[in-house]
Amino acid sequence: MDYKNGKAAQQIIAAQKEDGTWGNEFHSLAVPNNKKPLTTEQALRRLKLLGFTIQDEPVRKAVDCMVSCLNGERRIDNYSEKSRDWDQFTKLMLATWVKIFEPENKAALVCARYWVTRIETEFAEGKYEKDTGEVDFVTFYEMNLLQGLLREETEDRMLDYVIHHEKGIYYIYGKRISELPKEFQSVEASRYIEAIDILSGYRLAKEKLNFVVEWLEDNKDGNGQWDLGTKAKDNLYFPLSDSWRSAECRKADCTAKITAILNKLKG
């Protein structure tokens, strides 16, 4: 189903600035609202969900801007947080989004190699032990950035750690991936499925996430579709269609999302 020409996509594209960014800030993975300007991260996430790729001009402009920032040619914005090394975190965010849309981008891979070395070292003894006060690596950013770059042995150990991590994947889902949502028609299940979508980008995901495949298949209706229900409409992951006034559009959105994930986990 083509969502790229829908109303939501066109509104986001219309709000893009000439330099390829949105709003005055880059960072925020929170649900967008009418009271605050759209951030670049929020815009990129929605465009990706709606099917945009590096071949589309709005994404190309944004990626070129982020690469320029990674190369030190400009700053993405003036925002910062004192609770962490903001310059390093900014590079992590930028590299992640660049690699999501352009996996072989050299500037993104320079940053990625730092994290690859760190994760390879931390799991070298068989398991990862987080130091007191250390920020855990199980977040939206590292989980996207590390895809396809780890040795198989390290990926195997890391995925086991992530799947059983008590706080899930930060910014995406806050519970253990190993524990299925109790209610399929829910926002929780929608967020859980988004976490699975990220993990499905790993080579060993097929063998690690068989229990998720079974859960998804068990929740398919008699017409071969999935329905996460009206509660899943959070204006972030869903809807993909312009409206969920009809159950048909809702089911089509849910089915498109889940089918794409299953194709990766079963292919």
C-alpha positions in Angstrom: 0.0 0.0 0.0 1.4 3.4 -0.9 1.3 5.9 2.0 3.8 8.4 0.5 1.2 10.5 -1.2 -1.1 10.7 1.8 -2.0 13.8 3.7 0.3 13.1 6.7 3.3 12.7 4.4 2.6 15.9 2.5 2.2 17.9 5.7 5.6 16.7 6.9 7.3 17.5 3.6 5.7 20.9 3.5 7.2 21.7 6.9 10.8 20.8 5.9 13.2 23.8 5.9 15.5 24.6 3.0 18.6 23.1 4.9 16.8 19.7 5.2 15.8 19.9 8.8 12.5 20.5 10.6 11.8 22.8 13.5 14.6 24.3 15.6 15.6 21.1 17.3 16.8 17.7 16.0 16.3 15.4 19.0 13.0 14.1 20.2 11.5 10.6 19.7 8.4 11.6 21.6 4.9 11.6 20.1 4.5 14.9 18.1 1.8 17.3 19.2 0.3 20.6 18.0 1.9 22.6 20.8 5.5 22.1 19.8 7.2 22.3 16.3 8.0 19.0 14.6 11.6 18.0 15.3 13.8 16.5 12.6 13.8 13.1 14.3 10.0 13.0 14.6 9.7 13.9 10.9 12.3 11.3 9.8 10.7 8.6 11.8 7.2 9.3 10.3 8.6 9.5 6.8 10.4 6.1 7.2 7.2 4.5 8.5 5.3 6.0 5.5 7.7 4.3 3.1 10.2 7.1 2.2 13.8 6.1 1.3 17.0 7.8 0.4 15.7 8.0 -3.2 13.1 10.5 -2.1 14.2 14.2 -2.1 13.1 15.1 1.4 15.1 12.3 2.9 18.1 13.0 0.6 18.1 16.6 1.8 17.9 15.6 5.5 20.7 13.0 5.1 23.0 15.4 3.3 22.5 17.9 6.2 23.2 15.2 8.8 26.3 14.0 7.0 27.6 17.6 6.9 27.1 17.8 10.7 29.0 14.5 11.2 31.8 15.9 9.1 32.0 19.0 11.3 31.0 21.4 8.6 28.0 22.7 10.6 25.9 22.1 13.7 22.6 20.4 13.6 21.2 22.9 16.3 22.1 24.6 19.6 20.3 22.2 21.9 22.1 20.3 24.5 21.5 18.3 27.7 23.9 18.4 30.7 23.1 14.8 31.8 25.4 13.2 29.1 28.3 13.9 26.7 26.1 15.7 24.3 28.5 16.0 21.4 29.0 12.3 21.5 25.3 11.6 21.8 24.6 14.0 18.9 27.0 12.0 16.7 25.3 8.8 17.7 21.9 10.2 16.8 23.0 11.6 13.4 25.0 8.5 12.4 22.0 6.3 13.3 19.6 8.2 11.1 22.1 8.4 8.3 22.7 4.7 8.4 19.0 3.9 8.6 18.5 5.5 5.2 22.0 5.0 3.7 23.6 1.9 5.3 26.9 2.2 3.5 27.4 5.9 4.3 31.1 6.4 5.2 30.5 9.2 7.8 27.9 7.1 9.6 30.1 4.0 9.6 33.0 6.0 11.2 30.7 6.6 14.2 29.3 3.0 14.0 32.8 1.4 14.3 33.3 3.1 17.7 30.2 1.4 19.0 31.1 -1.9 17.3 34.4 -1.9 19.0 32.8 -1.1 22.4 30.2 -3.9 22.1 32.6 -6.5 20.8 34.8 -5.7 23.8 32.0 -5.7 26.3 30.7 -9.1 25.2 34.1 -10.7 24.6 33.8 -12.7 27.9 30.4 -14.0 27.1 28.2 -11.4 28.8 27.8 -7.7 29.3 28.2 -6.2 32.8 27.0 -2.6 33.0 29.0 -0.4 35.3 27.1 1.6 38.0 25.9 4.9 36.5 26.7 3.9 33.0 24.1 4.6 30.3 23.0 1.3 28.8 23.5 0.7 25.1 20.0 -0.8 24.6 18.4 2.1 22.9 16.8 3.0 19.6 20.1 4.4 18.3 22.6 1.6 19.1 20.1 -1.1 18.1 19.8 0.5 14.6 23.4 1.5 14.2 24.9 -1.9 15.0 22.9 -3.9 12.5 25.0 -5.9 10.1 28.3 -4.9 11.7 28.9 -7.3 14.6 30.6 -10.7 14.5 28.1 -13.5 14.6 29.2 -14.6 18.1 28.9 -11.1 19.5 25.5 -10.6 17.8 24.3 -13.9 19.3 25.3 -12.8 22.8 24.0 -9.2 22.4 20.6 -10.3 21.1 20.1 -12.6 24.1 21.0 -9.7 26.4 18.6 -7.3 24.6 15.7 -9.7 24.4 15.8 -10.3 28.1 16.7 -6.7 29.1 14.2 -5.7 31.8 13.7 -2.2 30.4 13.3 -3.2 26.7 14.7 -0.9 24.1 14.8 2.7 25.4 12.8 5.2 23.4 10.7 2.4 21.9 9.4 -0.2 24.3 9.9 -0.3 28.1 9.4 -4.0 29.0 11.2 -7.3 28.3 11.1 -8.3 24.7 11.0 -11.9 25.9 7.6 -11.3 27.5 4.7 -10.9 25.0 2.1 -8.2 25.4 -0.9 -9.4 27.3 -3.4 -7.7 24.9 -2.8 -7.7 21.1 -5.2 -4.8 20.4 -3.3 -2.1 22.3 -0.7 0.6 22.1 1.7 -1.7 24.1 1.5 -4.3 21.3 2.1 -1.6 18.7 5.3 -0.4 20.5 6.4 -4.0 21.0 6.0 -4.7 17.3 8.1 -1.6 16.5 10.9 -3.0 18.8 10.7 -6.3 16.9 10.9 -4.4 13.7 14.3 -3.0 14.8 15.6 -6.4 16.0 14.5 -8.0 12.7 17.4 -6.2 11.1 19.9 -8.6 12.7 21.0 -11.7 10.9 20.2 -14.0 13.9 16.8 -12.5 14.5 15.1 -15.4 12.6 16.2 -18.0 15.2 15.9 -15.7 18.2 12.4 -14.4 17.6 10.5 -17.5 16.6 8.2 -17.0 19.6 7.2 -13.6 18.2 6.4 -15.1 14.8 4.1 -17.6 16.4 2.4 -14.9 18.5 1.8 -12.8 15.3 0.5 -15.8 13.4 -1.9 -16.6 16.3 -3.3 -13.1 16.2 -4.1 -13.1 12.5 -7.9 -13.0 11.8 -9.8 -15.4 9.5 -9.2 -13.1 6.5 -5.4 -13.3 6.9 -5.2 -9.8 8.4 -4.1 -8.2 11.6 -5.9 -5.6 13.7 -4.2 -3.8 16.6 -7.5 -2.0 17.3 -8.3 1.7 17.7 -6.2 2.1 20.8 -3.0 1.7 18.6 -3.7 5.0 17.0 -1.0 7.2 18.6 -0.2 9.4 15.6 3.3 8.0 15.7 3.4 4.5 14.5 -0.2 4.5 13.4 -2.2 5.5 11.4 -0.3 5.1 8.2 -3.5 5.8 6.2 -5.0 9.3 6.3 -7.8 8.1 8.5 -8.9 5.1 10.6 -12.5 6.0 10.3 -13.0 2.6 8.5 -11.9 -0.7 10.0 -10.6 -1.6 6.6 -8.0 1.1 6.6 -6.9 0.2 10.1 -6.5 -3.5 9.3 -4.7 -2.6 6.1 -2.2 -0.5 8.0 -1.6 -3.1 10.7 -1.3 -5.9 8.1 1.2 -4.0 6.0 3.4 -3.3 9.0 3.3 -6.9 10.4 3.7 -8.5 7.0 6.9 -6.6 6.3 8.3 -7.7 9.7 7.3 -11.4 9.1 8.9 -11.3 5.7 12.2 -10.4 7.4 11.9 -12.9 10.2 10.8 -15.8 7.9 12.6 -15.0 4.7 
